[in-house]
Every structure is written in C-alpha cells, then in structure tokens.
Amino acid sequence: MITCHSEYGAIQSLWIKSAEAAFTNQDTLHNQWEDLNYLDEPNFEQAKIEYEDFVNHFEHEGLKLHHFGVDEEVMIDSIYCRDAAIATDHGMIICNMGKGARINEPAAQKMAYEMAGIPILGEIRTPGTLEGGDVAWLDEKSLAVGHTYRTNHSGIKQLKALLEPHDISVIVAEMPHYKGQSDVFHLMSVLSPVDHDLAVVYSPLMPISFRNELLDRGFGLVEVPDEEFESMGCNVLATAPRQCLMVAGNDITASRMRAAGCEVTTYDGAEISVKGGGGPTCLTRPMQREI
C-alpha cells in the first residue's frame, strides 16, 4: 500500500531543501541566525558538506527526490521544510506558520507543489496557525496534532475540517509551555513513530493523556534520556519500518532503539541540525511511503 499517511513506511518520494539553497551564503547566515534563535551561527561551507552526506542517505534507486529551490522571500529556516505543509492522500495541506519569520514559506512550497502537479487539499488561514512539526500520523486514519505556541486551536479546527470528511480522526495533544514562545518545541520534539507499533519518545514533556493514547494503540516506547533530549535524540526519521536516521551523538537513545529491533544510522548535523534545532524529520518532507 502506498500512502502519505505514515511516518514509518518505506519512503518512495521526498522533498528536501539543500543547505546551499536555504542558507545561500555566509553573509545571509550571519544576518539571520540570531533573530531566528539559532544556538550559534552555522558555517556555510561545513553545512554544505554535512548536507551532502545527509542527502546520500536518500539517493538510492527508486526513491523520487524533489528539491525546493532558492527563494529570496524566505529565510534560512526554510531548510526545515517539513513545517510548511502536511502531505495527505487527498492533497497537500498548506500550513500557516506560528513563527512570524517563517510566514512566507507555505506560499513558496505551495507554488512548488502546484508546479509539480501535486493537488492542494486546503490551506490554514489566519487567525489559525499550524506547523508540520506539530503533526504525526499514528496510522492511515489517525493524525496526531500538538497544540503548541506554533499551532493554535483555530489551526487545529481548520485541520479537522479538512480531514474529518475523509474519515481521518485528528487527535490533539495539549503540549506544555516548556521554554516558551521563542523556543522550537513541536509535538515531534517528543514523538517519532518508527514503526506501526514503536515510537521514540521523551516522556517528561509528553501529555499523560496522549502518552496513554499511544500505549492503548499498542505502541512500544523507546525512552529518550534527559541528557539526549536537547541534542535531538527524539528527532528520528524512519526511512522504512525500524530503519532510522538520527543526529550523531545520541548514543544512549540509539542503543535503546537497536535493542528494540531498529537499524540506526547517524549523520553529523552540527551545522544543519543542532544550531537551528531541526533534526532529520524537520529537514525532510516525505510524501509517499509504502506500508
């Protein structure tokens, strides 16, 4: 079965935006990183090297790789291309960003999808906000969405209106304040489904009701330790069931994943992931997967 409604099926098609296209040059990084709350200024040349290694994990026979191009209307955060849209079997849902500096990204992606002949199911409109990092498919008919500082109740209401006519249930996770409005804190900061019955989670910041929902659905939970949460130990991209890609350096989490039957591959993401707070799920917009 080929579907967009999965976080763990074998990826068949994928959209990405390269470090070169997003970061442009060192001057652009120098001018933007502080305003966008990066931990430090990324090094442009090293970022390109890291990104080339990252993309090599997807360049295999049969996978359709699509690239977002350079766009002067967006900022360096556009490298984290998951956030501006949600893929469904009925078309793309174009988001409305909760981070003001990223407000132009959805329109840029919409244009790219339309040029590629990909239908648009709908758009989230102001006052609604919704970001792709706040949504995760639990199965083909169940989409989890986090209520965060980036995704508000109006955005969630609009999301439900788009999906419920297609017999898709939207499960809301009321997320904690954590570090506040300026921080990058999405549902997928604490949840990465890697198989139909396995998820990598950071339980201390997970709502009790939502964590219980996962357990009731039969998910086993790989727990990320405290010391690996900030280094994005919970940000894991499944390229196929239990075939996982994650930022290097989260050795305890990787060991626990392997004990749960996962094959784990890592990449050096100091420039493209750690400084901007965006791991492999953030760097990719998977479309179709085989389950």
C-alpha positions as a printed Julia matrix, in Angstrom:
291×3 Matrix{Float64}:
   0.0    0.0     0.0
   1.32   3.43   -1.0
   0.17   6.29    1.21
   1.14   9.7     2.56
  -0.47   8.74    5.88
   2.57   7.19    7.52
   5.68   8.23    9.45
   7.4    4.85    9.19
   6.68   3.23    5.8
   9.46   2.9     3.24
   9.88   6.35    1.7
   9.01   6.42   -2.01
   9.13  10.18   -2.63
  10.67  13.0    -0.66
  11.02  16.78   -0.82
  14.09  18.5     0.62
  15.76  21.9     0.56
  19.53  21.91    0.48
  21.75  23.89    2.8
  23.03  25.81   -0.2
  19.52  26.77   -1.33
  18.32  27.68    2.17
  21.42  29.28    3.68
  22.59  30.97    0.4
  25.93  32.22    1.75
  27.76  33.06    4.97
  26.55  36.66    4.96
  22.92  35.51    4.96
  23.59  33.19    7.88
  25.4   35.97    9.75
  22.46  38.35    9.27
  19.7   35.95   10.27
  20.82  33.37   12.81
  20.35  35.46   15.97
  16.89  36.75   15.05
  15.8   33.18   14.34
  17.03  31.96   17.76
  19.75  29.63   16.48
  22.22  28.46   19.08
  25.12  29.82   17.03
  25.93  30.96   13.5
  26.21  27.96   11.14
  29.3   27.65    8.98
  28.15  27.74    5.36
  30.88  25.57    3.84
  30.64  22.94    6.57
  26.84  22.98    6.32
  27.07  22.11    2.63
  29.36  19.18    3.42
  27.03  17.93    6.17
  24.02  18.25    3.92
  25.64  16.33    1.07
  26.28  13.46    3.48
  22.71  13.72    4.78
  21.19  13.52    1.29
  23.31  10.49    0.42
  21.06   8.51    2.76
  18.17   9.03    0.3
  19.8    8.78   -3.09
  19.02   5.19   -3.91
  17.25   3.54   -6.82
  13.5    4.06   -6.88
  13.21   6.97   -4.46
  11.94  10.16   -6.1
  13.81  13.11   -4.65
  12.39  16.59   -5.19
  14.17  19.85   -4.35
  12.82  23.19   -3.17
  14.83  25.93   -4.83
  16.3   29.24   -3.79
  13.65  31.8    -2.81
  14.52  35.31   -1.67
  11.16  35.62    0.12
  12.06  33.03    2.76
  14.76  32.83    5.42
  17.33  30.23    6.43
  14.75  28.29    8.49
  13.3   27.11    5.17
  15.84  24.28    5.28
  13.42  22.69    7.78
  10.94  22.02    5.02
   8.57  19.67    6.91
   6.97  22.57    8.73
   5.26  24.45    5.89
   2.89  21.72    4.65
   1.25  18.4     5.5
   1.09  15.57    2.99
  -2.18  13.62    2.67
  -3.54  11.16    0.13
  -6.08  13.83   -0.81
  -3.59  16.61   -1.47
  -1.31  18.94    0.43
  -2.46  21.0     3.38
  -0.6   24.3     3.26
   0.26  25.49    6.75
   0.25  28.95    8.31
   3.4   29.37   10.36
   3.3   30.2    14.06
   6.83  31.64   13.82
   6.48  35.05   12.17
   9.84  34.95   10.42
   8.7   31.85    8.52
   5.4   33.26    7.29
   6.39  33.18    3.58
   7.42  29.52    3.48
   3.96  27.95    2.92
   3.27  30.07   -0.19
   6.69  29.19   -1.61
   6.05  25.48   -1.08
   2.53  25.72   -2.49
   3.96  27.1    -5.73
   6.48  24.25   -5.91
   3.79  21.61   -5.33
   1.49  23.12   -7.94
   4.32  23.24  -10.48
   4.93  19.53   -9.76
   1.25  18.74  -10.35
   0.54  17.88   -6.7
  -3.03  18.82   -5.67
  -3.77  21.16   -2.77
  -6.42  19.94   -0.32
  -6.61  23.22    1.59
  -4.83  26.0     3.43
  -4.73  27.06    7.05
  -5.86  30.68    7.29
  -5.26  33.42    9.86
  -6.06  33.5    12.78
  -5.21  29.82   12.57
  -1.6   28.68   12.8
  -0.29  25.19   12.12
   3.2   23.81   11.56
   4.11  20.44   10.12
   6.4   19.62   13.02
   3.3   19.5    15.21
   1.63  16.67   13.31
   2.41  12.96   13.07
   0.48  10.06   11.55
  -0.22   7.29   14.05
  -1.85   5.16   11.37
  -3.54   5.69    8.0
  -6.69   7.12    9.59
  -5.27   8.89   12.66
  -3.29  12.11   12.69
  -1.91  13.46   15.97
  -1.53  17.23   16.3
   0.13  19.17   19.09
  -1.42  22.33   20.48
   1.73  24.43   20.91
   2.86  28.01   20.56
   3.28  27.26   16.83
  -0.08  25.53   16.3
  -3.19  27.1    17.81
  -6.81  25.97   18.34
  -8.04  27.76   15.23
  -5.45  25.98   13.09
  -6.42  22.64   14.63
 -10.12  23.34   13.98
  -9.34  24.06   10.32
  -7.22  20.89   10.1
 -10.13  18.83   11.42
 -12.49  20.43    8.91
 -10.18  19.38    6.06
  -9.55  15.81    7.23
 -12.66  14.56    9.01
 -14.72  14.45    5.76
 -12.13  11.89    4.59
 -12.75   9.72    7.67
  -9.49  10.79    9.3
  -9.52  11.4    13.04
  -7.41  14.21   14.49
  -6.03  13.52   17.97
  -5.0   16.64   19.89
  -2.06  16.62   22.3
  -2.06  19.61   24.65
   1.64  20.37   24.92
   3.37  22.09   27.87
   4.8   25.61   27.98
   8.38  24.3    28.29
  10.7   27.18   27.29
   8.01  29.47   25.94
   7.05  31.09   22.67
  10.55  31.7    21.29
  11.6   28.04   21.51
  11.26  25.42   18.78
   9.02  22.94   20.56
   6.74  20.79   18.42
   4.85  17.57   19.03
   7.61  15.84   17.08
  10.14  17.19   19.56
   8.85  14.45   21.87
   7.48  11.85   19.41
   8.9    9.97   16.44
   6.9    6.94   15.24
   9.34   4.45   13.68
   7.0    1.5    13.08
   3.31   0.71   13.39
   3.9   -0.36   16.98
   7.03   1.54   18.06
   7.79   5.2    18.8
  10.75   7.11   20.15
   9.5    9.46   22.87
  10.6   11.9    25.54
   8.03  11.2    28.23
   8.81  14.06   30.68
   7.33  16.59   28.2
   4.59  14.35   26.82
   0.96  14.9    27.91
  -0.26  11.99   30.04
  -3.45  11.5    28.05
  -1.55  11.41   24.76
   1.1    9.04   26.09
  -1.71   6.75   27.28
  -3.27   7.0    23.82
  -0.06   5.63   22.32
   0.02   2.78   24.82
  -3.65   1.98   24.2
  -2.89   1.77   20.48
  -0.2   -0.84   21.18
   2.9    1.3    20.74
   6.07   0.29   22.48
   8.02   3.32   23.63
  11.74   3.89   23.31
  12.51   6.44   26.01
  14.99   9.24   25.3
  17.13  10.07   28.37
  17.21  13.61   29.74
  20.76  14.21   28.6
  19.88  13.49   24.95
  16.66  15.47   24.61
  18.27  18.83   23.81
  20.61  17.16   21.31
  17.52  15.92   19.4
  17.66  12.31   20.48
  13.89  12.19   19.96
  14.03  13.58   16.43
  14.26  10.34   14.46
  13.33   9.84   10.82
  12.15   6.37    9.83
  13.12   5.78    6.2
  11.37   2.38    6.43
   9.93   0.38    9.36
  12.6    0.42   12.11
  15.18   1.79    9.63
  16.12   5.02   11.37
  18.2    8.11   10.72
  19.18  10.44   13.58
  21.7   13.11   14.58
  25.04  11.67   15.72
  25.91  11.81   19.4
  22.73  10.4    20.92
  24.31   7.07   21.77
  22.0    6.01   24.62
  18.89   6.54   22.53
  20.47   4.76   19.57
  21.37   1.81   21.79
  17.83   1.59   23.12
  16.45   1.74   19.59
  18.72  -1.08   18.47
  17.58  -3.14   21.45
  14.03  -2.62   20.16
  15.0   -4.05   16.77
  15.85  -0.85   14.9
  18.68  -0.32   12.46
  20.13   3.09   13.29
  22.2    5.31   11.0
  23.55   8.68   12.13
  24.75  11.83   10.42
  26.85  14.76   11.62
  24.38  17.61   11.97
  26.29  20.23   13.96
  25.63  22.95   11.36
  22.4   21.87    9.66
  20.57  20.42   12.68
  21.93  21.27   16.13
  22.42  25.02   15.74
  18.94  25.53   14.26
  17.14  22.93   16.35
  15.97  20.83   13.39
  16.73  17.12   13.08
  16.11  14.73   10.17
  12.31  14.86   10.4
  12.49  18.66   10.17
  14.88  18.56    7.2
  12.57  16.4     5.08
   9.03  16.44    3.7
   8.28  12.76    3.0
   5.38  12.27    0.63
   4.5    8.73   -0.38
   5.53   5.74    1.7
   4.98   2.02    1.23
   3.43   0.2     4.19
